[in-house]
Amino acid sequence: MKTQKGYTLVELMVGMTIGMVVLAGAGVFFSSVLSANSAGTKQQQFEQAIQILMSSMTAEIRRAGYANVGVTLTKQANGSYYYVQGGGSCITFSHSTPTDSERFYGYKFDPATKLVYAYDSTAGNASCANLTGWTAVTDTSYIQVTSLSFAAAQVVTITFAASAVGLTLTDGTTSVKRNMTTTVQIRNS
C-alpha cells in the first residue's frame, strides 16, 4: 500500500476554520483600534478649536484701546474703547495695528444658529443688532456653542460653553462638553 503525503479534507477544513476565527478576531481588534483613534482625533480637534477661539478672543480684546503714536481711536457708545452689548452676548472694540490707523473688532454669539461670529473691519464699528459684516468663526458640524457671554467692569470676563457634535468616546460617552472662563485685563480703557 502506498503512503499518501499531504492533508486530508477534514484537516484542511479544521485549519481553515481556525484561521478564519483568528482573522475575525484580528479584524475586530483592528476595527476597535481605528474607532478609538478616530474618537481621540475628534476630541482633540474639538479641544483645539475651543482653545484657539478663546485665545483669539482674549488676545484681541486685550488690545482694545491700544493706539500707535499719532492715532486717535473712536470710542464706543459707552465712552470706552470696548462695549459689551446684547445682554452680554456681544462685544465691540477697536485698536490700531501696524498697517492700519484704526481697526474695529467684535465677537458675538447668536443663540439661534449656535454660532460665534467675529467682526474685523476698518470701515467702522459693528452693530450687534444684526449680522451685517460679521463672519462665523465656529462650525456647527463639529462644535456647538451653547453659550458665550462677556461681562465688563475694569476687566472683561469671557464665559464660554460648547459641546462636541458627532463624538462618541471609547467608553460610550456621547456628550463631551467644555466650559471655560477667562478674565482679560484691558490696560487702555
FILO-497369 format. One line per 2 residues: number of its first residue (from 1); their letters; for each residue y, x, z negated of N, C-alpha, C, CB. Coordinates in nm, 2 decimals. Each point is the difference from the previous one (the first is absolute). Glycine has a CB too. Layout:
REM residues N
NUM) A) Y,X,Z,Y,X,Z,Y,X,Z,Y,X,Z ~ ...
END
This chain:
REM residues 189
1) MK) -0.12,0.08,0.00,0.12,-0.08,0.00,0.12,0.09,0.00,-0.12,-0.18,-0.12 ~ 0.22,0.13,0.19,0.13,0.08,0.01,0.09,-0.03,-0.11,-0.02,0.00,0.25
3) TQ) 0.09,0.10,-0.30,0.10,-0.03,-0.10,0.14,-0.02,0.07,-0.13,0.14,-0.17 ~ 0.19,-0.25,0.13,0.13,-0.03,0.06,0.11,0.05,-0.08,-0.10,-0.21,0.10
5) KG) 0.20,0.26,-0.03,0.12,0.05,-0.07,0.11,-0.10,0.02,-0.07,0.24,0.04 ~ 0.16,-0.25,-0.14,0.11,-0.09,0.00,-0.01,-0.10,-0.11,0.02,0.03,0.25
7) YT) 0.07,-0.13,-0.23,0.01,-0.10,-0.11,-0.06,-0.14,0.06,0.20,0.12,-0.10 ~ -0.25,-0.19,0.01,-0.04,-0.14,0.04,0.12,-0.09,0.01,-0.23,0.04,-0.12
9) LV) 0.20,-0.15,0.17,0.11,-0.10,0.02,0.05,-0.05,-0.14,-0.10,-0.07,0.22 ~ 0.01,0.06,-0.31,0.04,-0.05,-0.14,0.09,0.11,-0.06,-0.21,-0.14,-0.03
11) EL) 0.17,0.26,0.04,0.08,0.11,-0.06,0.14,0.01,0.07,-0.21,0.13,-0.05 ~ 0.22,-0.15,0.18,0.13,0.00,0.06,0.09,-0.12,-0.05,-0.11,0.11,0.21
13) MV) 0.05,-0.22,-0.22,0.07,-0.12,-0.05,0.05,0.02,-0.14,-0.13,-0.15,0.15 ~ 0.05,0.20,-0.24,0.04,0.03,-0.13,0.12,0.10,-0.01,-0.23,-0.05,-0.08
15) GM) 0.21,0.16,0.16,0.11,0.10,0.01,0.13,-0.06,0.05,-0.17,0.17,0.04 ~ 0.16,-0.25,0.07,0.12,-0.07,0.05,0.07,-0.09,-0.10,-0.10,0.02,0.23
17) TI) 0.02,-0.09,-0.31,0.05,-0.10,-0.10,0.07,0.08,-0.11,-0.18,-0.16,0.05 ~ 0.12,0.27,-0.09,0.07,0.08,-0.10,0.13,0.06,0.05,-0.22,0.06,-0.10
19) GM) 0.22,-0.01,0.22,0.12,0.05,0.07,0.11,-0.10,0.01,-0.15,0.16,0.13 ~ 0.11,-0.28,-0.09,0.10,-0.11,0.01,0.06,-0.03,-0.14,-0.12,-0.09,0.20
21) VV) 0.04,0.08,-0.30,0.06,-0.03,-0.14,0.09,0.11,-0.04,-0.21,-0.12,-0.06 ~ 0.18,0.25,0.09,0.09,0.11,-0.04,0.13,-0.01,0.08,-0.20,0.15,-0.05
23) LA) 0.19,-0.18,0.18,0.12,-0.01,0.09,0.09,-0.12,-0.05,-0.13,0.10,0.19 ~ 0.06,-0.21,-0.23,0.08,-0.12,-0.04,0.07,0.04,-0.13,-0.16,-0.16,0.10
25) GA) 0.10,0.23,-0.19,0.07,0.04,-0.13,0.11,0.09,0.03,-0.21,-0.02,-0.12 ~ 0.19,0.12,0.21,0.11,0.09,0.04,0.12,-0.08,0.06,-0.17,0.19,0.03
27) GV) 0.14,-0.29,0.05,0.10,-0.08,0.07,0.08,-0.08,-0.11,-0.14,-0.02,0.21 ~ 0.07,-0.04,-0.30,0.07,-0.07,-0.11,0.09,0.10,-0.08,-0.19,-0.17,-0.01
29) FF) 0.14,0.28,-0.02,0.08,0.10,-0.08,0.12,0.04,0.08,-0.21,0.08,-0.11 ~ 0.19,-0.05,0.24,0.11,0.05,0.09,0.11,-0.11,0.01,-0.16,0.14,0.13
31) SS) 0.11,-0.27,-0.12,0.10,-0.11,0.01,0.08,-0.02,-0.12,-0.16,-0.11,0.15 ~ 0.10,0.13,-0.27,0.07,-0.01,-0.13,0.10,0.11,-0.01,-0.20,-0.12,-0.11
33) VL) 0.16,0.24,0.15,0.10,0.11,-0.01,0.12,-0.02,0.09,-0.19,0.16,-0.05 ~ 0.16,-0.21,0.17,0.12,-0.03,0.09,0.08,-0.11,-0.05,-0.14,0.07,0.19
35) SA) 0.08,-0.17,-0.25,0.08,-0.11,-0.06,0.09,0.05,-0.12,-0.18,-0.16,0.07 ~ 0.12,0.24,-0.15,0.08,0.05,-0.12,0.11,0.09,0.05,-0.20,-0.01,-0.14
37) NS) 0.18,0.09,0.25,0.10,0.09,0.05,0.11,-0.08,0.06,-0.17,0.17,0.05 ~ 0.14,-0.28,0.02,0.10,-0.09,0.06,0.08,-0.06,-0.10,-0.15,-0.05,0.19
39) AG) 0.09,0.00,-0.30,0.08,-0.06,-0.11,0.09,0.10,-0.07,-0.19,-0.17,-0.03 ~ 0.14,0.29,0.01,0.08,0.10,-0.06,0.12,0.04,0.09,-0.20,0.09,-0.11
41) TK) 0.18,-0.08,0.24,0.11,0.03,0.09,0.10,-0.11,0.00,-0.16,0.13,0.15 ~ 0.12,-0.26,-0.15,0.09,-0.11,0.00,0.08,0.00,-0.13,-0.15,-0.14,0.14
43) QQ) 0.09,0.17,-0.25,0.07,0.00,-0.13,0.10,0.11,0.00,-0.20,-0.10,-0.12 ~ 0.16,0.22,0.17,0.09,0.11,0.01,0.13,-0.03,0.09,-0.20,0.15,-0.04
45) QF) 0.17,-0.22,0.15,0.11,-0.04,0.09,0.10,-0.10,-0.08,-0.15,0.03,0.21 ~ 0.09,-0.12,-0.28,0.08,-0.10,-0.08,0.08,0.07,-0.10,-0.18,-0.17,0.03
47) EQ) 0.12,0.26,-0.11,0.07,0.08,-0.10,0.12,0.08,0.06,-0.21,0.01,-0.14 ~ 0.18,0.06,0.25,0.10,0.08,0.07,0.11,-0.09,0.05,-0.17,0.17,0.06
49) AI) 0.14,-0.28,0.00,0.11,-0.09,0.05,0.09,-0.04,-0.11,-0.16,-0.08,0.18 ~ 0.11,0.04,-0.29,0.09,-0.05,-0.11,0.08,0.12,-0.06,-0.15,-0.20,-0.04
51) QI) 0.09,0.31,0.03,0.07,0.12,-0.05,0.11,0.04,0.09,-0.21,0.08,-0.11 ~ 0.18,-0.08,0.24,0.11,0.04,0.10,0.11,-0.10,0.00,-0.17,0.11,0.14
53) LM) 0.14,-0.24,-0.15,0.10,-0.10,0.00,0.09,0.02,-0.13,-0.15,-0.16,0.13 ~ 0.09,0.17,-0.24,0.07,0.02,-0.13,0.09,0.13,0.01,-0.18,-0.13,-0.13
55) SS) 0.12,0.24,0.17,0.07,0.12,0.01,0.12,-0.01,0.10,-0.21,0.13,-0.05 ~ 0.19,-0.19,0.16,0.11,-0.02,0.10,0.12,-0.08,-0.06,-0.17,0.02,0.18
57) MT) 0.13,-0.13,-0.25,0.11,-0.08,-0.06,0.07,0.07,-0.11,-0.13,-0.20,0.06 ~ 0.06,0.27,-0.14,0.06,0.08,-0.11,0.09,0.11,0.05,-0.20,-0.05,-0.14
59) AE) 0.16,0.12,0.24,0.08,0.11,0.06,0.13,-0.05,0.06,-0.21,0.13,0.04 ~ 0.20,-0.24,0.03,0.12,-0.05,0.07,0.09,-0.07,-0.10,-0.13,-0.04,0.21
61) IR) 0.08,-0.03,-0.31,0.09,-0.07,-0.09,0.07,0.11,-0.09,-0.15,-0.20,0.00 ~ 0.08,0.30,-0.03,0.06,0.11,-0.09,0.12,0.06,0.07,-0.23,0.05,-0.09
63) RA) 0.24,-0.05,0.22,0.11,0.06,0.08,0.12,-0.10,0.01,-0.16,0.14,0.12 ~ 0.14,-0.26,-0.17,0.11,-0.10,0.02,0.13,0.05,-0.06,-0.17,-0.18,-0.02
65) GY) 0.28,0.17,0.10,0.13,0.05,-0.04,0.03,0.14,0.03,-0.02,-0.17,-0.18 ~ -0.08,0.25,0.22,0.02,0.14,0.04,0.09,0.00,0.13,-0.22,0.08,-0.12
67) AN) 0.32,0.01,0.12,0.08,0.01,0.11,0.03,0.15,0.03,0.10,-0.23,-0.04 ~ -0.10,0.27,0.17,0.04,0.13,0.04,0.15,0.01,-0.03,-0.18,0.02,0.18
69) VG) 0.23,0.11,-0.19,0.14,0.02,-0.02,0.08,-0.07,0.12,-0.05,0.22,-0.12 ~ 0.15,-0.29,0.08,0.09,-0.06,0.10,-0.05,-0.14,0.05,0.06,0.22,0.07
71) VT) -0.18,-0.27,-0.13,-0.05,-0.12,0.04,0.03,-0.11,-0.10,-0.19,0.12,0.13 ~ 0.24,-0.23,-0.10,0.02,-0.11,-0.09,-0.10,-0.11,0.03,0.25,0.06,-0.02
73) LT) -0.32,-0.09,-0.08,-0.11,-0.11,0.01,0.06,-0.13,-0.02,-0.17,0.16,-0.07 ~ 0.10,-0.26,0.13,0.04,-0.14,-0.02,-0.08,-0.05,-0.12,0.04,-0.04,0.25
75) KQ) 0.03,-0.02,-0.35,-0.06,-0.05,-0.11,-0.06,-0.14,0.03,0.16,0.12,-0.15 ~ -0.27,-0.15,0.08,-0.07,-0.13,0.01,0.08,-0.11,-0.05,-0.22,0.12,-0.01
77) AN) 0.18,-0.24,0.02,0.07,-0.12,-0.04,0.03,0.00,-0.15,-0.10,-0.12,0.19 ~ 0.01,0.19,-0.27,0.02,0.00,-0.14,0.09,0.12,-0.05,-0.22,-0.11,-0.02
79) GS) 0.28,0.18,0.11,0.09,0.11,-0.03,-0.07,0.13,-0.03,0.15,-0.16,-0.09 ~ -0.28,0.17,0.11,-0.08,0.12,-0.02,-0.05,0.04,0.14,-0.07,-0.06,-0.24
81) YY) -0.01,0.17,0.24,-0.06,0.05,0.12,-0.14,-0.05,0.02,0.14,0.20,-0.02 ~ -0.19,-0.28,-0.07,-0.12,-0.07,0.02,0.01,-0.14,-0.06,-0.13,0.21,-0.02
83) YV) 0.06,-0.31,0.08,0.01,-0.14,-0.04,-0.13,-0.06,0.01,0.23,0.00,0.09 ~ -0.28,-0.05,-0.21,-0.12,-0.08,-0.01,0.03,-0.15,0.03,-0.10,0.17,-0.17
85) QG) 0.03,-0.23,0.26,0.03,-0.14,0.04,-0.13,-0.07,0.01,0.20,0.07,0.13 ~ -0.19,-0.20,-0.09,-0.12,-0.08,0.03,-0.09,-0.02,-0.12,0.01,0.08,0.23
87) GG) 0.05,-0.09,-0.35,-0.08,-0.02,-0.12,-0.08,0.13,-0.04,-0.01,-0.24,0.05 ~ 0.05,0.35,0.00,-0.06,0.13,-0.03,-0.10,0.04,0.11,0.03,-0.05,-0.24
89) SC) -0.05,-0.03,0.35,-0.09,0.04,0.10,0.06,0.08,0.11,-0.12,-0.21,-0.05 ~ 0.25,0.25,0.04,0.06,0.07,0.11,0.11,0.10,-0.07,-0.04,-0.19,0.17
91) IT) 0.05,0.31,-0.11,0.10,0.09,-0.04,0.06,0.06,0.13,-0.12,0.05,-0.22 ~ 0.25,-0.04,0.22,0.07,0.07,0.11,0.09,0.11,-0.06,0.00,-0.21,0.14
93) FS) 0.01,0.31,-0.06,0.08,0.12,-0.05,0.04,0.09,0.12,-0.12,-0.01,-0.22 ~ 0.20,0.11,0.19,0.05,0.09,0.11,0.01,0.14,-0.06,0.12,-0.19,0.12
95) HS) -0.13,0.28,-0.03,0.03,0.14,-0.03,0.02,0.07,0.13,-0.14,0.00,-0.21 ~ 0.20,0.12,0.21,0.02,0.08,0.12,-0.12,0.09,0.02,0.25,-0.02,-0.02
97) TP) -0.27,0.06,0.15,-0.10,0.09,0.04,0.06,0.12,0.07,-0.17,-0.19,0.02 ~ 0.10,0.30,0.00,0.06,0.11,0.07,0.05,-0.03,0.14,-0.15,0.14,-0.14
99) TD) 0.09,-0.24,0.20,0.04,-0.03,0.14,0.09,-0.12,0.01,-0.21,0.10,0.08 ~ 0.21,-0.19,-0.17,0.08,-0.12,0.00,0.11,0.00,-0.11,-0.20,-0.13,0.10
101) SE) 0.31,0.07,-0.08,0.10,0.00,-0.10,-0.05,-0.10,-0.11,0.18,0.06,0.16 ~ -0.23,-0.18,-0.12,-0.05,-0.09,-0.10,-0.12,-0.08,0.06,0.23,-0.02,-0.11
103) RF) -0.33,0.00,0.03,-0.12,-0.07,0.04,-0.03,-0.11,-0.10,-0.09,0.21,0.12 ~ 0.05,-0.32,-0.07,-0.03,-0.12,-0.09,-0.15,-0.02,0.00,0.22,-0.10,0.05
105) YG) -0.27,0.07,-0.17,-0.14,-0.01,-0.02,-0.03,-0.13,-0.09,-0.03,0.25,0.02 ~ -0.09,-0.29,-0.01,-0.04,-0.11,-0.09,-0.15,-0.01,0.00,0.21,-0.12,0.05
107) YK) -0.26,0.05,-0.15,-0.14,-0.03,-0.01,-0.01,-0.15,-0.05,-0.07,0.24,-0.05 ~ -0.02,-0.31,0.10,-0.01,-0.14,-0.04,-0.15,-0.05,0.01,0.24,-0.05,0.06
109) FD) -0.28,-0.04,-0.15,-0.13,-0.06,0.01,0.01,-0.14,0.04,-0.08,0.15,-0.18 ~ 0.00,-0.19,0.28,0.00,-0.14,0.04,-0.13,-0.07,-0.05,0.14,0.06,0.21
111) PA) -0.13,-0.14,-0.31,-0.13,-0.06,-0.05,-0.07,-0.09,0.10,0.11,0.01,-0.22 ~ -0.04,-0.06,0.32,-0.07,-0.09,0.09,-0.10,0.08,0.09,0.20,-0.15,0.00
113) TK) -0.15,0.27,0.04,-0.09,0.08,0.09,-0.08,0.11,-0.08,0.17,-0.04,0.19 ~ -0.13,0.06,-0.31,-0.06,0.11,-0.09,0.02,0.13,0.06,-0.18,-0.16,-0.07
115) LV) 0.30,0.18,0.13,0.03,0.13,0.06,0.13,0.06,-0.07,-0.10,-0.08,0.22 ~ 0.10,0.21,-0.22,0.12,0.07,-0.04,0.07,0.05,0.12,-0.11,0.08,-0.22
117) YA) 0.24,-0.10,0.22,0.09,0.03,0.12,0.10,0.11,-0.05,-0.03,-0.23,0.10 ~ 0.06,0.32,0.00,0.10,0.10,-0.02,0.11,-0.02,0.10,-0.17,0.16,-0.09
119) YD) 0.29,-0.12,0.04,0.12,0.00,0.09,0.06,0.14,0.01,0.05,-0.25,-0.06 ~ -0.02,0.29,0.17,0.06,0.14,0.03,0.09,-0.01,0.12,-0.20,0.11,-0.10
121) ST) 0.33,-0.10,0.07,0.10,-0.02,0.11,0.13,0.07,-0.03,-0.11,-0.22,0.05 ~ 0.18,0.25,0.05,0.14,0.05,-0.01,0.10,-0.11,0.03,-0.07,0.23,0.06
123) AG) 0.02,-0.35,-0.02,0.09,-0.11,0.04,0.06,-0.08,-0.12,-0.14,-0.01,0.20 ~ 0.08,0.02,-0.31,0.06,-0.07,-0.12,-0.11,-0.05,-0.09,0.19,-0.07,0.14
125) NA) -0.15,0.01,-0.25,-0.09,-0.05,-0.10,-0.09,-0.10,0.05,0.17,0.05,-0.17 ~ -0.29,-0.06,0.11,-0.10,-0.10,0.04,0.03,-0.13,-0.08,-0.17,0.18,0.04
127) SC) 0.12,-0.29,0.02,0.01,-0.12,-0.07,-0.14,-0.03,-0.06,0.19,-0.09,0.15 ~ -0.20,0.06,-0.28,-0.13,-0.03,-0.06,-0.04,-0.15,0.03,0.04,0.17,-0.18
129) AN) 0.05,-0.25,0.24,-0.02,-0.14,0.03,-0.09,-0.02,0.12,0.22,-0.05,-0.10 ~ -0.23,0.15,0.19,-0.09,-0.01,0.12,-0.06,0.13,0.03,0.15,-0.19,0.09
131) LT) -0.23,0.19,0.02,-0.07,0.12,0.04,0.06,0.08,0.11,-0.21,-0.11,-0.08 ~ 0.33,0.07,0.12,0.06,0.07,0.11,0.03,0.15,-0.03,0.11,-0.22,0.07
133) GW) -0.17,0.30,0.02,0.01,0.15,-0.02,-0.10,0.06,-0.09,0.24,-0.03,0.04 ~ -0.32,-0.05,-0.11,-0.10,0.05,-0.09,-0.13,0.03,0.07,0.11,-0.13,-0.19
135) TA) -0.18,0.23,0.15,-0.13,0.04,0.06,-0.11,0.00,-0.11,0.12,0.14,0.17 ~ -0.23,-0.21,-0.14,-0.12,0.00,-0.09,-0.05,0.14,-0.02,-0.06,-0.24,0.07
137) VT) 0.04,0.28,-0.20,-0.06,0.13,-0.03,-0.14,-0.01,-0.06,0.24,0.09,-0.03 ~ -0.29,-0.21,0.01,-0.13,-0.02,-0.04,-0.08,-0.08,0.10,0.07,0.01,-0.24
139) DT) -0.20,0.00,0.24,-0.09,-0.07,0.09,-0.10,-0.08,-0.08,0.03,0.19,0.17 ~ -0.02,-0.33,-0.14,-0.09,-0.09,-0.08,-0.14,0.01,0.04,0.19,-0.15,-0.02
141) SY) -0.23,0.23,0.12,-0.14,0.01,0.03,-0.08,0.09,-0.10,0.06,-0.03,0.24 ~ 0.01,0.11,-0.31,-0.07,0.08,-0.10,0.07,0.01,-0.14,-0.09,0.13,0.19
143) IQ) 0.21,-0.18,-0.20,0.07,0.00,-0.13,0.08,-0.13,-0.01,0.01,0.25,-0.01 ~ -0.02,-0.32,-0.10,0.07,-0.13,-0.02,0.09,0.02,-0.12,-0.18,-0.14,0.11
145) VT) 0.31,0.15,-0.09,0.09,0.02,-0.11,0.01,-0.14,-0.07,0.13,0.19,0.12 ~ -0.15,-0.19,-0.25,0.01,-0.13,-0.07,0.14,-0.01,-0.07,-0.25,0.00,-0.03
147) SL) 0.31,0.11,0.00,0.14,-0.01,-0.05,0.07,0.14,0.01,-0.07,-0.18,-0.16 ~ 0.20,0.17,0.18,0.09,0.12,0.00,0.13,-0.05,-0.06,-0.12,0.11,0.20
149) SF) 0.16,-0.05,-0.30,0.13,-0.04,-0.06,0.08,0.13,-0.04,-0.10,-0.22,-0.08 ~ 0.23,0.20,0.08,0.10,0.10,-0.04,0.08,-0.05,-0.11,0.00,0.10,0.24
151) AA) 0.03,-0.02,-0.34,0.09,-0.04,-0.11,0.09,0.12,-0.02,-0.17,-0.15,-0.11 ~ 0.30,0.12,0.10,0.10,0.10,-0.01,0.09,-0.01,-0.12,-0.01,0.02,0.25
153) AQ) 0.03,0.09,-0.32,0.10,0.01,-0.10,0.06,0.13,0.02,-0.12,-0.15,-0.17 ~ 0.10,0.25,0.09,0.04,0.14,0.03,-0.11,0.07,0.08,0.13,0.01,-0.21
155) VV) -0.25,-0.07,0.22,-0.10,0.05,0.08,-0.06,-0.11,0.08,-0.06,0.18,-0.17 ~ -0.02,-0.15,0.27,-0.07,-0.11,0.08,-0.15,0.01,-0.03,0.18,0.01,0.19
157) TI) -0.23,-0.12,-0.24,-0.14,-0.01,-0.03,-0.07,-0.07,0.12,0.04,0.00,-0.25 ~ -0.14,0.06,0.30,-0.08,-0.06,0.11,-0.14,-0.03,-0.05,0.12,0.13,0.17
159) TF) -0.15,-0.26,-0.16,-0.13,-0.05,-0.04,-0.08,-0.05,0.12,0.09,-0.06,-0.23 ~ -0.21,0.11,0.25,-0.07,-0.02,0.13,-0.15,-0.04,-0.04,0.15,0.16,0.13
161) AA) -0.20,-0.26,-0.06,-0.14,-0.04,-0.02,-0.06,-0.03,0.14,0.04,-0.09,-0.23 ~ -0.16,0.14,0.25,-0.07,-0.02,0.13,-0.15,-0.01,-0.02,0.19,0.13,0.12
163) SA) -0.25,-0.19,-0.02,-0.15,0.00,0.00,-0.05,0.04,0.14,0.00,-0.18,-0.18 ~ -0.12,0.24,0.18,-0.06,0.05,0.12,-0.06,-0.12,0.07,-0.04,0.23,-0.09
165) VG) 0.04,-0.23,0.23,-0.05,-0.11,0.08,-0.13,0.06,0.06,0.23,-0.11,0.05 ~ -0.34,0.04,-0.05,-0.12,0.04,0.06,-0.07,0.12,-0.06,0.09,-0.10,0.20
167) LT) -0.08,0.12,-0.33,-0.06,0.11,-0.06,-0.10,-0.04,-0.11,0.21,0.13,0.04 ~ -0.33,-0.09,-0.02,-0.11,-0.02,-0.10,-0.05,0.13,-0.04,-0.06,-0.22,0.11
169) LT) 0.07,0.25,-0.24,-0.05,0.12,-0.06,-0.15,0.00,-0.01,0.22,0.03,-0.12 ~ -0.28,0.09,0.09,-0.14,0.01,-0.01,-0.06,-0.08,-0.11,0.02,0.22,0.10
171) DG) 0.06,-0.25,-0.20,-0.05,-0.08,-0.12,0.02,-0.15,0.03,0.05,0.19,-0.16 ~ -0.01,-0.23,0.28,0.02,-0.14,0.03,0.14,-0.05,-0.02,-0.24,-0.03,-0.05
173) TT) 0.32,0.11,-0.01,0.14,-0.05,-0.03,0.07,-0.03,0.13,0.01,0.14,-0.21 ~ 0.05,-0.26,0.22,0.07,-0.03,0.12,0.15,-0.02,-0.02,-0.20,-0.11,0.08
175) SV) 0.24,0.12,-0.21,0.14,-0.02,-0.03,0.06,0.14,-0.05,-0.04,-0.25,-0.05 ~ 0.10,0.32,0.14,0.06,0.13,-0.04,0.15,-0.02,0.00,-0.19,0.14,0.10
177) KR) 0.25,-0.13,-0.22,0.14,-0.02,-0.02,0.07,0.12,-0.07,-0.04,-0.25,-0.01 ~ 0.16,0.27,0.04,0.08,0.10,-0.06,0.14,-0.06,-0.04,-0.12,0.19,0.13
179) NM) 0.16,-0.15,-0.25,0.14,-0.04,-0.05,0.07,0.14,-0.03,-0.08,-0.23,-0.09 ~ 0.20,0.24,0.14,0.07,0.12,-0.03,0.15,-0.03,-0.04,-0.14,0.12,0.17
181) TT) 0.19,-0.05,-0.26,0.14,-0.01,-0.04,0.06,0.14,0.00,-0.05,-0.22,-0.13 ~ 0.17,0.24,0.18,0.07,0.12,-0.01,0.15,-0.02,-0.02,-0.17,0.11,0.15
183) TV) 0.23,-0.02,-0.21,0.14,-0.01,-0.03,0.07,0.11,0.08,-0.04,-0.09,-0.23 ~ 0.15,0.05,0.29,0.08,0.09,0.09,0.14,0.02,-0.06,-0.13,-0.07,0.20
185) QI) 0.16,0.19,-0.24,0.13,0.04,-0.05,0.09,0.01,0.12,-0.09,0.11,-0.21 ~ 0.20,-0.18,0.22,0.10,0.01,0.11,0.12,0.07,-0.06,-0.08,-0.21,0.12
187) RN) 0.10,0.33,-0.08,0.11,0.09,-0.05,0.14,-0.03,0.06,-0.18,0.17,-0.04 ~ 0.18,-0.24,0.15,0.12,-0.01,0.08,0.05,-0.15,0.00,-0.06,0.20,0.14
189) S) 0.03,-0.27,-0.25,0.04,-0.14,0.01,0.14,-0.02,-0.04,-0.23,-0.07,-0.05
END
